[in-house]
Amino acid sequence: MSLYCPAPPPYGAVPDYVLAPPRAEDRLNTCAFATDLLLPPPRPEDRLPLGPTHPHDRPLPPPRPEDRLQAPVALPDRRRLDIQAALTAAGVAPADGDAAAVAELTGLSDAAVRAVIDWIGAAARTSWPRPHAV
C-alpha cells in the first residue's frame, strides 16, 4: 500500500484525518484572481454587430387588437377550425385526404359536427395513455 493514498477506514469507523476547508479558488461563487488580469477590456472595433444596423431591419411589433379584422368567422370555417383543433388535441397527424374529409364534415349541421368532435375526444381518451405536458 502506498503511504500517499491511505486505505479507507472500515465501515462504521471514524477516520483520523480531517478534510481541509475548500480554497477560495476552488469555490464556484468566488474568483481568486482579479478579472482585469485575465482578459483586457474589449475594444469597440472588436465587437460583433449583434443589434439591427438599420431601422428597417428591426422585427415588426405584434399587431394591436384594435388593428385586427373585426369580421365574424364564417360558420364552415369555424367548424373546420374546431375539427382540426380536436384532431390536434387527440394527437392525430393530418394525412393526404384529411382536408377533403374535414371539408365534407363542415357542411353538416352543428349537432353532427359536435358529435364528431366528441367522438374524436372520447377515442383519444380511451385509446392509450399519453404523457401530459407539465
C-alpha positions in Angstrom: 0.0 0.0 0.0 1.2 3.5 -0.8 1.7 6.0 2.0 0.2 8.7 -0.1 -3.2 7.0 -0.7 -4.4 5.7 2.7 -6.8 2.9 2.7 -10.4 3.9 3.7 -11.3 3.1 7.3 -13.6 0.1 7.9 -17.3 0.6 7.8 -18.5 2.5 10.9 -15.0 3.6 11.9 -14.2 7.3 12.1 -11.1 8.3 10.1 -8.3 10.1 12.0 -7.8 12.6 9.3 -9.9 15.7 8.7 -10.5 17.3 5.3 -9.3 20.9 4.9 -11.9 23.6 4.0 -12.1 24.4 0.3 -9.8 27.0 -1.0 -11.1 30.3 -2.4 -10.1 29.4 -6.0 -11.9 26.1 -5.7 -15.3 27.6 -4.9 -17.6 28.3 -7.7 -19.1 31.5 -6.4 -15.8 33.4 -5.8 -13.0 34.4 -8.0 -9.5 34.3 -6.5 -7.9 36.3 -9.3 -8.7 39.8 -10.4 -10.8 39.8 -13.5 -8.9 42.6 -15.2 -5.7 40.5 -15.1 -7.3 37.6 -17.1 -8.6 39.5 -20.1 -8.1 43.0 -21.4 -11.2 45.1 -21.8 -12.9 44.7 -25.2 -12.2 47.2 -27.9 -15.2 48.7 -29.7 -13.8 47.7 -33.1 -13.6 44.0 -32.0 -17.3 43.8 -31.0 -19.7 41.9 -33.2 -22.7 43.8 -34.7 -25.5 42.0 -32.8 -28.2 44.6 -33.0 -30.0 45.9 -36.0 -27.8 48.2 -38.0 -30.7 49.9 -39.9 -34.1 51.0 -38.7 -35.8 48.8 -41.3 -34.0 45.7 -40.0 -36.0 45.6 -36.8 -38.7 43.0 -36.4 -42.3 44.2 -36.7 -44.2 44.6 -33.4 -47.2 42.3 -32.9 -50.5 43.6 -34.2 -52.6 45.6 -31.8 -56.1 44.1 -31.0 -57.8 47.1 -32.5 -56.0 46.6 -35.8 -57.2 43.1 -36.3 -60.1 42.2 -38.6 -63.4 42.5 -36.9 -65.4 40.5 -39.4 -67.0 37.3 -38.0 -65.7 33.9 -39.0 -67.9 32.1 -41.5 -69.6 29.0 -40.0 -67.9 26.4 -42.2 -64.5 27.9 -41.3 -65.4 27.9 -37.6 -66.4 24.2 -37.9 -63.2 23.4 -39.8 -61.1 25.0 -37.1 -63.0 23.2 -34.3 -62.5 19.8 -36.0 -58.8 20.4 -36.7 -58.3 21.5 -33.1 -60.0 18.3 -31.9 -57.8 16.2 -34.1 -54.7 18.1 -33.0 -55.6 17.6 -29.3 -56.1 13.9 -29.9 -52.7 13.6 -31.5 -53.8 12.7 -35.0 -51.4 13.8 -37.6 -53.0 15.1 -40.8 -52.9 12.8 -43.8 -53.4 13.5 -47.5 -57.1 13.0 -47.7 -57.9 14.7 -44.4 -58.6 18.2 -45.8 -61.3 16.8 -48.1 -62.9 14.8 -45.3 -62.9 17.8 -43.0 -64.4 20.0 -45.8 -67.2 17.4 -46.1 -67.8 17.4 -42.3 -68.1 21.2 -42.2 -71.2 21.0 -44.4 -73.0 19.0 -41.7 -75.2 20.5 -39.0 -73.9 21.9 -35.7 -75.1 18.8 -33.8 -73.4 16.4 -36.2 -70.1 18.4 -36.1 -70.3 18.5 -32.2 -70.9 14.7 -32.2 -67.9 14.1 -34.4 -65.7 16.3 -32.2 -67.0 14.5 -29.1 -66.2 11.1 -30.7 -62.7 12.2 -31.5 -62.1 13.3 -27.9 -63.6 10.1 -26.5 -61.5 8.0 -28.8 -58.4 9.9 -27.8 -59.1 9.5 -24.1 -59.7 5.7 -24.3 -57.1 4.7 -26.9 -53.9 4.6 -24.9 -52.3 6.7 -22.1 -50.2 9.6 -23.3 -47.8 11.6 -21.2 -49.1 15.0 -20.4 -47.2 18.2 -20.7 -46.2 19.8 -17.4 
